[in-house]
């Protein structure tokens, strides 16, 4: 049973100012001395970095497509344990979810699963009285979604604010904040969204501080906190990594489409759990730094719970893998922005190649796939895979339903997992002799590479949905 006060920050559409408001609220409440738990609906990796900067806590994702609806409450309770307040930033528009799947993975669905009130952020820059019709429509669309307040963003003047407030007086939805246009809160974007915090630390700190100041002066924080406290109790136990990796229910290789089925280390840090004396502890190196910023906090927690010591390293700066490395995890990020630097670090590239050639387990997703290729945009990479990667104009984006086509260091053949693709790169060929995944939806195709201990693919997955992959990976580290 979780009684953490909570609210969901949503919007009618992308670009309305959700990230500014959510991050500003997190920072403003943290400045008041509250322990704030930050969450993000959907598979986004970048916004949680700003959330973490605002709160000093790990930003966590709540994705009903990747993890299943049954895990939303437990994962939330796990992240929010011991906190005074949880702020959940939505994704896209309030009712937008997985394509062709109804409300699945939408902000609205997550708000209902969390029994949380919704604060709607409205970009009011090009409207006045029409704002009442917009808010009324969103508030009445689904009676189970409680839109409990509105924050008006990009308001031009006092007169504009007066017109907006007059229009909303009869809507029954209170105005809890009014924000003027403020360039200092803007964060730069590029081909895959906002620039991650790790790449612009000083500027990001300044931007988050500006968000906090704008939200503090323009929003009724007392009313928002009172709203969050009214969310009531959320039934069910919190997710626990140790229980998840020990659960026999995750040993079966398949699961239905209807049921997709402590802290995270910073650079250079390690994690360990209590183990019997003399038991071997495999060291699993996890890529970090500016080039590899995409990861879910639960992955390191699951690896640790399965018996590993997790050590973060930076492929841009470290010339060797952590001492004793017996497994390697290379997640997503922006290696295309650092291709020259990654290529120049030849000692580390050779170390990665040597580890993979020895048969050690290597799990690579998206950016990791590019790093393992022979070259990226003409620059030498690790050469573990006989493939070439390059930037591409086309954005590949969307949820995927996949099945493991053969046994690997991550999964046994037949294991079904739901994932997400998000890239503007192409790898040729797109699959090896032993592909990693057979994509079942939205189109049928094979993708990725399995060779020796290497599992490399464009597919981002959330291991909380299938904790057996973490247990299997650690076991392979012990036997390889």
Sine and cosine of phi, psi and omega as CSV:
sin_phi,cos_phi,sin_psi,cos_psi,sin_omega,cos_omega
0.00,0.00,0.86,-0.50,0.02,-1.00
-0.94,-0.35,0.77,-0.64,0.01,-1.00
-0.91,-0.42,0.34,0.94,-0.02,-1.00
-0.91,0.42,0.81,-0.59,0.09,-1.00
-0.84,0.54,0.62,-0.79,-0.11,-0.99
-0.42,-0.91,0.47,-0.88,0.13,-0.99
-0.52,-0.86,0.42,-0.91,-0.02,-1.00
-0.93,-0.36,0.76,-0.64,0.05,-1.00
-0.98,-0.18,0.90,-0.43,-0.07,-1.00
-0.81,-0.59,0.00,-1.00,-0.01,-1.00
-0.40,-0.92,0.31,-0.95,0.06,-1.00
-0.92,0.39,-0.45,0.89,-0.03,-1.00
-0.34,-0.94,0.21,-0.98,0.11,-0.99
-0.90,0.44,0.47,-0.88,0.04,-1.00
1.00,0.10,0.11,0.99,-0.03,-1.00
-0.99,0.11,-0.32,0.95,0.00,-1.00
0.90,-0.44,0.33,0.95,-0.01,-1.00
-0.83,0.55,-0.75,0.66,-0.08,-1.00
-0.90,0.44,-0.66,0.75,0.03,-1.00
-0.87,0.50,-0.75,0.67,-0.05,-1.00
-0.94,0.35,-0.74,0.67,-0.04,-1.00
-0.88,0.47,-0.74,0.68,-0.01,-1.00
-0.92,0.40,-0.63,0.77,0.05,-1.00
-0.89,0.46,-0.66,0.75,0.05,-1.00
-0.90,0.44,-0.70,0.71,0.01,-1.00
-0.85,0.53,-0.73,0.68,-0.03,-1.00
-0.93,0.36,-0.63,0.77,-0.03,-1.00
-0.91,0.41,-0.68,0.73,0.02,-1.00
-0.94,0.34,-0.57,0.82,0.07,-1.00
-0.89,0.46,-0.65,0.76,0.03,-1.00
-0.89,0.45,-0.39,0.92,0.06,-1.00
-0.99,0.16,-0.03,1.00,0.02,-1.00
0.99,-0.12,0.12,0.99,0.01,-1.00
-1.00,0.06,0.54,-0.84,0.16,-0.99
-1.00,0.08,0.93,-0.36,-0.12,-0.99
-0.95,-0.30,0.78,-0.62,0.03,-1.00
-0.99,-0.11,0.88,-0.48,-0.04,-1.00
-1.00,-0.09,0.68,-0.73,0.00,-1.00
-0.66,-0.75,0.44,-0.90,0.02,-1.00
-0.72,-0.70,0.79,-0.61,0.08,-1.00
-0.96,0.26,0.68,-0.73,0.07,-1.00
0.99,-0.12,-0.10,-1.00,-0.12,-0.99
-1.00,0.00,0.07,1.00,-0.10,-0.99
-0.86,0.51,0.75,-0.67,0.03,-1.00
-0.99,-0.14,-0.38,0.92,-0.20,-0.98
-0.99,0.14,-0.75,0.66,0.01,-1.00
-0.82,0.57,-0.66,0.75,0.02,-1.00
-0.85,0.52,-0.42,0.91,0.07,-1.00
-0.91,0.40,-0.65,0.76,0.07,-1.00
-0.93,0.36,-0.60,0.80,0.05,-1.00
-0.88,0.48,-0.68,0.73,0.00,-1.00
-0.90,0.44,-0.62,0.78,0.03,-1.00
-0.90,0.44,-0.60,0.80,-0.04,-1.00
-0.96,0.29,-0.51,0.86,-0.16,-0.99
-0.92,-0.39,-0.33,0.94,-0.12,-0.99
0.97,0.24,0.21,0.98,0.03,-1.00
-0.83,-0.56,0.36,-0.93,-0.01,-1.00
-0.91,0.41,0.77,-0.64,0.11,-0.99
-0.97,0.24,0.72,-0.70,-0.07,-1.00
-0.83,-0.56,0.52,-0.86,-0.03,-1.00
-0.99,-0.16,0.53,-0.85,0.09,-1.00
-0.81,-0.59,0.98,-0.17,-0.09,-1.00
-0.82,-0.57,0.95,-0.33,-0.07,-1.00
-0.95,0.30,-0.36,0.93,0.06,-1.00
-0.98,0.22,-0.76,0.65,-0.05,-1.00
-0.93,0.36,-0.63,0.78,-0.15,-0.99
-0.95,-0.30,-0.28,0.96,-0.08,-1.00
1.00,-0.04,0.55,-0.84,-0.04,-1.00
-0.89,0.47,-0.49,0.87,-0.08,-1.00
-0.94,0.35,-0.27,0.96,-0.02,-1.00
-0.99,-0.15,-0.13,0.99,-0.06,-1.00
-0.88,0.47,-0.78,0.63,0.02,-1.00
-0.88,0.48,-0.77,0.64,0.01,-1.00
-0.88,0.48,-0.66,0.75,0.02,-1.00
-0.92,0.39,-0.63,0.78,0.08,-1.00
-0.87,0.48,-0.75,0.66,-0.04,-1.00
-0.89,0.46,-0.58,0.82,0.05,-1.00
-0.89,0.47,-0.75,0.66,-0.02,-1.00
-0.94,0.35,-0.56,0.83,-0.10,-0.99
-1.00,-0.02,0.00,1.00,-0.05,-1.00
-0.82,0.57,0.80,-0.60,0.05,-1.00
0.99,0.14,0.06,1.00,-0.04,-1.00
-1.00,-0.06,0.33,-0.95,0.03,-1.00
-1.00,0.00,-0.35,0.94,-0.09,-1.00
-0.32,-0.95,0.58,-0.82,0.13,-0.99
-0.83,-0.55,0.74,-0.67,0.07,-1.00
-0.90,-0.44,0.81,-0.58,-0.06,-1.00
-0.92,-0.39,0.90,-0.44,0.07,-1.00
-1.00,0.07,0.75,-0.66,0.00,-1.00
-0.97,0.23,-0.07,-1.00,0.00,-1.00
-0.79,-0.61,0.65,-0.76,0.03,-1.00
0.76,0.65,-0.60,-0.80,0.11,-0.99
-0.99,0.15,0.36,-0.93,-0.11,-0.99
-0.77,0.63,-0.68,0.74,-0.10,-1.00
-0.98,-0.19,0.13,0.99,0.00,-1.00
-1.00,0.09,0.75,-0.66,0.01,-1.00
-0.66,-0.75,-0.45,-0.89,0.01,-1.00
-0.89,0.46,0.73,-0.69,-0.08,-1.00
-0.84,0.54,0.80,-0.61,0.04,-1.00
0.96,0.27,0.18,0.98,-0.07,-1.00
-0.89,-0.45,0.36,0.93,0.00,-1.00
0.91,0.41,-0.76,-0.66,-0.03,-1.00
-1.00,0.09,-0.03,1.00,-0.08,-1.00
-0.82,0.57,0.79,-0.61,0.05,-1.00
0.95,0.31,0.21,0.98,0.06,-1.00
-0.99,0.14,0.32,-0.95,0.10,-1.00
-0.87,0.49,-0.63,0.78,0.00,-1.00
-0.86,0.51,-0.70,0.71,-0.01,-1.00
-0.90,0.44,-0.69,0.72,0.01,-1.00
-0.90,0.44,-0.65,0.76,0.03,-1.00
-0.87,0.50,-0.65,0.76,0.02,-1.00
-0.93,0.37,-0.66,0.75,0.02,-1.00
-0.90,0.44,-0.52,0.86,0.00,-1.00
-1.00,-0.02,-0.09,1.00,-0.06,-1.00
0.80,0.60,0.70,0.72,-0.12,-0.99
-0.93,-0.36,0.61,-0.79,0.10,-1.00
-0.94,0.35,0.49,-0.87,-0.04,-1.00
-0.93,-0.36,0.73,-0.69,0.15,-0.99
-0.96,-0.30,0.86,-0.51,-0.09,-1.00
-1.00,-0.07,0.86,-0.51,0.06,-1.00
-1.00,-0.04,0.87,-0.49,-0.08,-1.00
-0.91,-0.41,0.81,-0.59,0.13,-0.99
-0.97,0.24,0.96,-0.26,-0.09,-1.00
-0.99,-0.12,0.24,0.97,-0.16,-0.99
-0.90,0.43,-0.41,0.91,-0.07,-1.00
-0.81,-0.59,0.53,0.85,0.00,-1.00
-0.44,-0.90,0.25,-0.97,0.11,-0.99
-0.70,-0.71,-1.00,-0.02,-0.08,-1.00
-0.91,0.41,-0.47,0.88,-0.01,-1.00
-0.88,0.48,-0.34,0.94,0.00,-1.00
-0.86,0.51,-0.53,0.85,-0.01,-1.00
-0.92,0.40,-0.65,0.76,0.03,-1.00
-0.91,0.41,-0.64,0.76,0.00,-1.00
-0.89,0.45,-0.76,0.64,-0.02,-1.00
-0.90,0.44,-0.66,0.75,0.03,-1.00
-0.86,0.50,-0.69,0.73,0.00,-1.00
-0.88,0.47,-0.72,0.70,-0.01,-1.00
-0.93,0.38,-0.60,0.80,-0.03,-1.00
-0.95,0.32,-0.46,0.89,-0.07,-1.00
-0.98,-0.18,-0.15,0.99,-0.09,-1.00
-0.88,0.48,-0.73,0.69,0.00,-1.00
-0.76,-0.64,0.95,-0.30,-0.04,-1.00
-0.86,0.51,-0.34,0.94,-0.01,-1.00
-0.99,0.17,-0.24,0.97,0.04,-1.00
-1.00,-0.08,0.86,-0.50,-0.05,-1.00
-0.99,-0.12,0.99,-0.14,0.10,-0.99
-0.99,0.11,0.96,-0.28,-0.19,-0.98
-0.98,-0.20,-0.06,1.00,0.01,-1.00
-0.08,-1.00,0.28,-0.96,-0.01,-1.00
-0.80,-0.60,0.66,-0.75,0.20,-0.98
-0.90,-0.43,0.87,-0.50,-0.03,-1.00
-1.00,0.03,0.83,-0.56,-0.06,-1.00
-0.93,-0.36,0.46,-0.89,0.05,-1.00
0.86,0.51,0.68,0.73,0.05,-1.00
-0.98,0.18,0.72,-0.69,-0.19,-0.98
-0.99,0.15,-0.56,0.83,-0.14,-0.99
-0.31,-0.95,0.10,-0.99,0.07,-1.00
-0.88,0.48,-0.64,0.76,0.01,-1.00
-0.91,0.42,-0.66,0.75,0.05,-1.00
-0.89,0.46,-0.69,0.72,0.03,-1.00
-0.87,0.50,-0.67,0.74,0.00,-1.00
-0.87,0.49,-0.67,0.74,0.02,-1.00
-0.90,0.44,-0.67,0.75,-0.01,-1.00
-0.92,0.40,-0.70,0.71,0.01,-1.00
-0.90,0.43,-0.67,0.75,0.04,-1.00
-0.86,0.51,-0.67,0.74,-0.02,-1.00
-0.91,0.41,-0.57,0.82,-0.08,-1.00
-1.00,0.05,-0.12,0.99,-0.03,-1.00
-0.82,0.57,-0.62,0.79,-0.08,-1.00
-1.00,-0.05,0.05,1.00,-0.07,-1.00
-0.99,0.17,-0.37,0.93,-0.06,-1.00
0.99,0.12,0.01,1.00,0.02,-1.00
-0.93,-0.37,0.90,-0.43,-0.09,-1.00
-0.94,0.33,0.51,-0.86,0.12,-0.99
-1.00,0.06,0.89,-0.46,-0.06,-1.00
-0.97,-0.24,-0.01,1.00,0.02,-1.00
-0.08,-1.00,0.49,-0.87,0.06,-1.00
-0.68,-0.73,0.84,-0.54,-0.04,-1.00
-0.88,-0.47,0.76,-0.65,0.08,-1.00
-0.99,0.16,0.23,-0.97,0.10,-0.99
-0.90,0.44,0.71,-0.70,-0.07,-1.00
-0.55,-0.84,0.99,-0.12,-0.03,-1.00
-0.85,0.53,-0.47,0.88,-0.07,-1.00
-0.93,0.38,-0.27,0.96,0.03,-1.00
-1.00,-0.02,-0.10,0.99,-0.02,-1.00
-0.92,0.39,0.59,-0.81,0.07,-1.00
-0.87,-0.50,0.66,-0.75,-0.07,-1.00
-0.93,0.36,0.51,-0.86,0.01,-1.00
-0.84,-0.54,0.29,-0.96,0.17,-0.99
-0.56,-0.83,-0.49,-0.87,-0.23,-0.97
-0.91,0.42,-0.34,0.94,0.01,-1.00
-0.85,-0.52,0.36,0.93,0.05,-1.00
0.91,-0.42,-0.48,-0.88,-0.03,-1.00
-0.89,0.45,0.50,-0.87,0.12,-0.99
-0.96,0.29,0.79,-0.61,-0.06,-1.00
-0.87,0.50,0.44,-0.90,0.01,-1.00
-0.83,0.55,-0.65,0.76,-0.07,-1.00
-0.87,0.50,-0.38,0.92,-0.04,-1.00
-1.00,-0.04,-0.20,0.98,-0.05,-1.00
-0.55,-0.84,0.81,0.59,-0.19,-0.98
-0.82,0.57,-0.79,0.62,-0.06,-1.00
-0.90,0.44,-0.71,0.70,0.00,-1.00
-0.91,0.42,-0.60,0.80,0.02,-1.00
-0.91,0.41,-0.64,0.77,0.05,-1.00
-0.87,0.50,-0.69,0.72,0.01,-1.00
-0.91,0.41,-0.65,0.76,0.00,-1.00
-0.91,0.41,-0.68,0.74,0.01,-1.00
-0.91,0.42,-0.63,0.77,0.05,-1.00
-0.88,0.47,-0.63,0.78,0.03,-1.00
-0.92,0.39,-0.63,0.78,0.06,-1.00
-0.88,0.47,-0.70,0.71,-0.01,-1.00
-0.88,0.47,-0.67,0.74,0.00,-1.00
-0.91,0.41,-0.66,0.75,-0.01,-1.00
-0.91,0.41,-0.70,0.72,-0.01,-1.00
-0.93,0.37,-0.65,0.76,0.00,-1.00
-0.88,0.48,-0.63,0.78,-0.03,-1.00
-0.99,0.12,-0.40,0.92,-0.10,-1.00
-0.96,-0.26,-0.18,0.98,-0.07,-1.00
-0.87,-0.50,0.45,-0.89,0.05,-1.00
-1.00,0.04,1.00,0.00,-0.08,-1.00
-0.90,0.44,-0.58,0.82,0.01,-1.00
-0.90,0.44,-0.68,0.73,0.01,-1.00
-0.92,0.40,-0.62,0.79,0.01,-1.00
-0.92,0.40,-0.64,0.77,0.02,-1.00
-0.93,0.36,-0.62,0.78,0.06,-1.00
-0.89,0.46,-0.63,0.78,0.05,-1.00
-0.88,0.47,-0.72,0.70,0.00,-1.00
-0.89,0.46,-0.62,0.79,-0.01,-1.00
-0.92,0.38,-0.37,0.93,0.01,-1.00
-0.99,0.15,0.03,1.00,-0.04,-1.00
-0.92,0.39,-0.44,0.90,0.03,-1.00
0.99,0.17,-0.09,-1.00,-0.07,-1.00
-0.99,0.17,0.58,-0.82,0.08,-1.00
-0.94,-0.35,0.92,-0.38,-0.09,-1.00
-0.94,0.34,0.40,-0.92,0.06,-1.00
0.95,-0.30,0.40,-0.92,-0.02,-1.00
-0.99,0.11,0.45,-0.89,0.08,-1.00
-0.95,0.32,0.54,-0.84,0.09,-1.00
-0.89,0.47,0.61,-0.79,-0.01,-1.00
-0.70,-0.71,0.83,-0.55,-0.08,-1.00
-0.88,0.48,-0.66,0.75,-0.03,-1.00
-0.90,0.44,-0.69,0.72,0.04,-1.00
-0.91,0.42,-0.60,0.80,-0.04,-1.00
-0.91,0.42,-0.72,0.69,-0.04,-1.00
-0.96,0.29,-0.37,0.93,0.02,-1.00
-1.00,0.02,-0.15,0.99,-0.10,-0.99
-0.96,0.30,0.81,-0.59,0.03,-1.00
-0.94,0.35,-0.27,0.96,-0.02,-1.00
-0.93,0.37,-0.22,0.97,-0.01,-1.00
-0.98,-0.22,0.24,0.97,0.03,-1.00
-1.00,0.04,-0.33,0.95,-0.05,-1.00
-0.97,0.25,0.68,-0.73,-0.12,-0.99
-0.96,0.28,-0.25,0.97,-0.05,-1.00
-0.79,-0.61,0.34,-0.94,0.09,-1.00
-0.46,-0.89,0.34,-0.94,-0.14,-0.99
-0.98,0.20,0.35,-0.94,0.02,-1.00
-0.92,0.38,-0.44,0.90,-0.01,-1.00
-0.97,0.24,-0.31,0.95,-0.04,-1.00
-0.77,-0.64,0.93,0.36,0.07,-1.00
-0.82,0.58,0.99,-0.13,-0.16,-0.99
-0.77,0.63,0.00,0.00,0.00,0.00
0.00,0.00,-0.40,-0.92,-0.07,-1.00
-0.86,-0.50,0.29,-0.96,0.01,-1.00
-0.99,-0.15,0.59,-0.80,-0.07,-1.00
-0.94,0.34,0.61,-0.79,0.18,-0.98
-1.00,0.00,0.07,-1.00,-0.08,-1.00
-0.81,0.59,0.79,-0.61,0.06,-1.00
1.00,0.06,-0.14,0.99,-0.05,-1.00
-1.00,0.08,0.25,-0.97,0.04,-1.00
-0.78,-0.63,0.34,-0.94,0.06,-1.00
-0.77,-0.64,0.56,-0.83,0.04,-1.00
-0.46,-0.89,0.41,-0.91,0.06,-1.00
-0.84,-0.54,0.25,-0.97,0.04,-1.00
-0.93,0.38,0.75,-0.66,-0.02,-1.00
-0.66,-0.75,0.38,-0.93,0.06,-1.00
-0.87,0.50,0.57,-0.82,0.01,-1.00
-0.85,0.53,0.69,-0.72,0.04,-1.00
1.00,0.04,-0.17,0.99,0.00,-1.00
-0.96,0.28,0.73,-0.69,-0.01,-1.00
-0.93,0.36,0.70,-0.72,0.01,-1.00
-0.92,-0.38,0.95,-0.31,0.02,-1.00
-0.94,0.34,0.67,-0.74,0.07,-1.00
-1.00,-0.06,0.86,-0.51,0.04,-1.00
-0.94,-0.35,0.88,-0.47,0.00,-1.00
-1.00,0.04,0.77,-0.64,-0.01,-1.00
-0.90,-0.45,0.83,-0.56,-0.02,-1.00
-0.93,0.37,0.68,-0.73,0.03,-1.00
-0.64,-0.77,-0.48,-0.88,-0.03,-1.00
0.99,0.16,-0.10,-0.99,-0.11,-0.99
-0.89,0.45,-0.52,0.85,-0.09,-1.00
-0.99,0.13,-0.35,0.94,-0.08,-1.00
-0.74,-0.67,0.98,0.18,-0.10,-0.99
-0.97,-0.24,-0.06,1.00,-0.09,-1.00
-1.00,-0.10,0.91,-0.40,0.08,-1.00
-0.33,-0.94,0.43,-0.90,0.10,-0.99
-0.99,-0.17,0.71,-0.70,-0.07,-1.00
-0.83,0.56,-0.56,0.83,-0.09,-1.00
-0.92,0.39,-0.38,0.92,-0.02,-1.00
-0.89,0.45,-0.75,0.66,0.02,-1.00
-0.90,0.44,-0.60,0.80,0.01,-1.00
-0.91,0.42,-0.64,0.77,0.02,-1.00
-0.93,0.36,-0.67,0.74,0.03,-1.00
-0.88,0.48,-0.66,0.75,0.03,-1.00
-0.90,0.43,-0.70,0.71,0.01,-1.00
-0.90,0.44,-0.47,0.88,0.01,-1.00
-0.99,0.16,-0.06,1.00,0.11,-0.99
0.92,-0.40,0.14,0.99,-0.05,-1.00
-0.99,-0.12,0.34,-0.94,0.23,-0.97
-0.98,-0.20,0.87,-0.50,-0.06,-1.00
-0.99,-0.14,0.82,-0.58,-0.02,-1.00
-0.80,-0.60,0.80,-0.61,0.00,-1.00
-1.00,0.01,0.66,-0.75,0.07,-1.00
-0.72,-0.70,0.31,-0.95,-0.06,-1.00
-0.91,-0.42,0.95,-0.32,-0.01,-1.00
-0.89,0.45,-0.27,0.96,0.05,-1.00
-0.98,0.19,-0.46,0.89,-0.17,-0.99
-0.84,-0.55,-0.55,0.83,-0.05,-1.00
-0.99,0.15,0.78,-0.63,-0.03,-1.00
-1.00,-0.01,-0.15,0.99,0.05,-1.00
-0.68,-0.73,0.42,-0.91,0.12,-0.99
-0.95,0.32,0.39,-0.92,0.04,-1.00
-0.81,0.58,0.56,-0.83,-0.04,-1.00
-0.83,0.56,0.75,-0.66,0.06,-1.00
0.98,0.17,0.22,0.98,-0.04,-1.00
-0.84,0.55,0.81,-0.59,0.05,-1.00
-0.87,-0.50,-0.04,1.00,0.05,-1.00
-0.39,-0.92,0.43,-0.90,-0.12,-0.99
-0.69,-0.73,0.75,-0.66,0.08,-1.00
-0.85,-0.52,0.84,-0.54,0.00,-1.00
-0.83,-0.56,0.97,-0.26,-0.06,-1.00
-1.00,0.06,-0.43,-0.90,-0.09,-1.00
-1.00,0.04,0.05,-1.00,0.01,-1.00
0.40,-0.92,-0.55,-0.84,-0.08,-1.00
-0.77,-0.64,0.88,0.47,0.02,-1.00
-0.90,0.44,-0.44,0.90,0.02,-1.00
-0.89,0.45,-0.43,0.90,0.03,-1.00
-0.99,0.16,-0.25,0.97,-0.07,-1.00
-0.78,-0.62,0.46,0.89,-0.07,-1.00
-0.85,0.53,-0.66,0.75,-0.02,-1.00
-0.90,0.44,-0.71,0.70,-0.03,-1.00
-0.93,0.38,-0.66,0.76,0.02,-1.00
-0.90,0.43,-0.65,0.76,0.01,-1.00
-0.92,0.40,-0.60,0.80,-0.03,-1.00
-0.92,0.38,-0.40,0.92,0.01,-1.00
-0.99,0.11,0.94,0.35,-0.08,-1.00
-0.90,0.43,-0.61,0.79,0.01,-1.00
-0.85,0.52,-0.66,0.75,0.00,-1.00
-0.95,0.32,-0.63,0.77,0.04,-1.00
-0.84,0.54,-0.66,0.75,0.01,-1.00
-0.93,0.38,-0.58,0.81,0.03,-1.00
-0.91,0.42,-0.67,0.75,0.03,-1.00
-0.90,0.44,-0.70,0.71,0.02,-1.00
-0.88,0.48,-0.67,0.74,0.00,-1.00
-0.90,0.43,-0.66,0.75,0.02,-1.00
-0.89,0.45,-0.71,0.70,0.00,-1.00
-0.91,0.41,-0.65,0.76,-0.01,-1.00
-0.90,0.43,-0.47,0.88,0.02,-1.00
-0.98,0.21,-0.08,1.00,0.04,-1.00
1.00,-0.03,0.16,0.99,0.01,-1.00
-0.92,0.39,0.52,-0.85,0.04,-1.00
-0.91,0.42,0.75,-0.66,0.06,-1.00
-0.71,-0.70,0.84,-0.54,0.05,-1.00
-0.92,-0.39,0.87,-0.49,-0.06,-1.00
-0.79,-0.62,0.77,-0.64,0.03,-1.00
-0.86,-0.52,0.82,-0.58,0.15,-0.99
0.83,0.56,-0.99,-0.10,0.02,-1.00
-0.84,0.54,-0.62,0.79,0.05,-1.00
-0.89,0.46,-0.62,0.79,0.07,-1.00
-0.86,0.51,-0.71,0.70,0.00,-1.00
-0.89,0.45,-0.66,0.75,-0.04,-1.00
-0.91,0.41,-0.54,0.84,0.00,-1.00
-0.99,0.15,-0.20,0.98,-0.03,-1.00
-0.93,0.36,0.16,-0.99,0.01,-1.00
-0.92,0.38,-0.64,0.77,0.05,-1.00
-0.42,-0.91,0.38,-0.92,0.04,-1.00
-0.78,-0.63,0.89,-0.46,-0.05,-1.00
0.77,0.64,0.68,0.73,0.08,-1.00
0.99,0.11,-0.04,1.00,-0.02,-1.00
-0.97,-0.25,0.68,-0.73,-0.03,-1.00
-0.87,0.48,0.71,-0.70,0.14,-0.99
-0.91,-0.41,-0.52,-0.86,-0.13,-0.99
-0.97,0.26,-0.47,0.88,0.01,-1.00
0.95,0.30,0.30,0.95,0.07,-1.00
-0.92,0.39,-0.60,0.80,0.01,-1.00
-0.95,-0.30,0.66,-0.75,0.05,-1.00
-0.99,0.13,0.95,0.31,-0.06,-1.00
-0.50,-0.87,0.39,-0.92,-0.01,-1.00
-0.85,-0.52,0.71,-0.70,-0.02,-1.00
-0.91,-0.42,0.54,-0.84,0.03,-1.00
-0.46,-0.89,0.40,-0.92,0.12,-0.99
-0.92,0.39,0.45,-0.89,-0.03,-1.00
-0.61,-0.79,0.49,-0.87,0.00,-1.00
-0.96,0.29,-0.44,0.90,-0.09,-1.00
-0.99,0.12,0.73,-0.68,0.09,-1.00
-1.00,0.04,0.83,-0.56,0.12,-0.99
-0.98,-0.17,0.88,-0.47,-0.15,-0.99
-0.53,-0.85,0.73,-0.68,0.13,-0.99
0.49,-0.87,0.26,-0.97,0.07,-1.00
-0.97,0.25,0.46,-0.89,-0.01,-1.00
-0.69,-0.72,0.54,-0.84,0.11,-0.99
-0.93,-0.38,0.90,-0.43,-0.17,-0.99
-0.80,-0.60,0.36,-0.93,0.08,-1.00
-0.71,-0.70,0.67,-0.74,0.05,-1.00
-0.94,0.34,0.81,-0.58,-0.08,-1.00
-1.00,0.08,-0.29,0.96,0.03,-1.00
-0.42,-0.91,0.12,-0.99,0.04,-1.00
-0.94,0.34,0.59,-0.81,0.03,-1.00
-0.51,-0.86,-0.02,-1.00,0.03,-1.00
-0.93,0.37,-0.25,0.97,0.01,-1.00
-0.98,-0.20,-0.61,0.79,-0.18,-0.98
-0.49,-0.87,0.40,-0.92,0.14,-0.99
-1.00,0.04,0.42,-0.91,0.00,-1.00
-0.82,0.58,0.70,-0.72,0.01,-1.00
0.99,-0.12,-0.19,0.98,0.03,-1.00
-0.90,0.44,0.79,-0.61,0.03,-1.00
-0.98,-0.20,0.73,-0.68,0.07,-1.00
-0.65,-0.76,0.52,-0.85,0.12,-0.99
-0.99,-0.17,0.63,-0.77,-0.06,-1.00
-0.62,-0.79,-0.19,-0.98,-0.07,-1.00
-0.56,-0.83,0.71,-0.71,0.10,-1.00
-0.95,-0.32,0.62,-0.78,-0.04,-1.00
-0.34,-0.94,1.00,-0.05,-0.06,-1.00
-0.31,-0.95,0.37,-0.93,0.14,-0.99
-0.86,-0.52,0.68,0.73,0.04,-1.00
-0.77,-0.64,0.27,-0.96,0.05,-1.00
-0.75,-0.67,0.68,-0.74,0.11,-0.99
-0.91,-0.40,0.77,-0.64,0.00,-1.00
-0.84,-0.55,0.84,-0.54,-0.03,1.00
-0.96,0.28,0.29,-0.96,-0.04,-1.00
-0.98,0.18,-0.22,0.98,0.00,-1.00
-0.50,-0.87,0.49,-0.87,0.03,-1.00
-1.00,-0.03,-0.11,-0.99,0.03,-1.00
-0.87,0.49,-0.54,0.84,0.10,-0.99
-0.89,-0.46,1.00,-0.07,-0.04,-1.00
-0.91,0.42,0.43,-0.90,0.03,-1.00
-0.97,0.25,-0.70,0.71,-0.12,-0.99
-0.72,-0.70,0.54,-0.84,0.29,-0.96
-0.97,-0.24,0.89,-0.46,-0.01,-1.00
-0.99,0.17,0.79,-0.62,-0.02,-1.00
-0.99,-0.12,-0.49,0.87,-0.04,-1.00
-0.43,-0.90,0.55,-0.83,0.09,1.00
-0.98,0.18,-0.26,0.97,0.07,-1.00
-0.73,-0.69,0.40,-0.92,-0.01,-1.00
-1.00,0.02,0.81,-0.59,0.04,-1.00
-0.23,-0.97,0.20,-0.98,0.10,-1.00
-0.95,-0.33,0.44,-0.90,-0.11,-0.99
-0.38,-0.92,0.55,-0.83,0.13,-0.99
1.00,0.00,-0.04,-1.00,-0.14,-0.99
-0.69,-0.73,0.70,-0.71,0.19,-0.98
-0.80,-0.61,0.89,-0.46,0.06,-1.00
-0.50,-0.87,0.77,-0.64,-0.14,-0.99
0.76,0.65,-0.84,-0.54,-0.01,-1.00
-1.00,-0.04,0.05,1.00,-0.11,-0.99
-1.00,0.06,0.73,-0.68,0.17,-0.99
-0.80,-0.60,0.95,-0.33,-0.09,-1.00
-0.77,-0.64,0.72,-0.70,-0.12,-0.99
-0.32,-0.95,0.35,-0.94,0.14,-0.99
-0.97,0.25,-0.29,0.96,-0.16,-0.99
-0.96,0.27,0.85,-0.53,0.17,-0.99
-1.00,0.07,0.79,-0.61,0.03,-1.00
-0.83,-0.56,0.34,-0.94,0.04,-1.00
-0.92,-0.40,0.94,-0.35,-0.15,-0.99
-0.92,0.38,-0.26,0.96,0.06,-1.00
-0.88,0.47,-0.43,0.90,0.01,-1.00
-0.96,0.28,-0.39,0.92,-0.02,-1.00
-0.54,-0.84,0.96,0.29,-0.10,-0.99
-0.86,0.50,-0.31,0.95,0.03,-1.00
-0.86,0.51,-0.42,0.91,0.00,-1.00
-0.92,0.38,-0.61,0.80,0.04,-1.00
-0.92,0.39,-0.69,0.73,0.02,-1.00
-0.89,0.46,-0.68,0.73,-0.01,-1.00
-0.90,0.43,-0.66,0.75,-0.03,-1.00
-0.89,0.46,-0.69,0.72,0.02,-1.00
-0.91,0.42,-0.65,0.76,0.03,-1.00
-0.88,0.48,-0.64,0.77,0.05,-1.00
-0.92,0.40,-0.56,0.83,0.06,-1.00
-0.89,0.45,-0.54,0.84,-0.02,-1.00
-0.97,0.23,-0.42,0.91,-0.11,-0.99
-0.94,-0.34,-0.17,0.99,-0.06,-1.00
-0.98,0.20,0.00,0.00,0.00,0.00
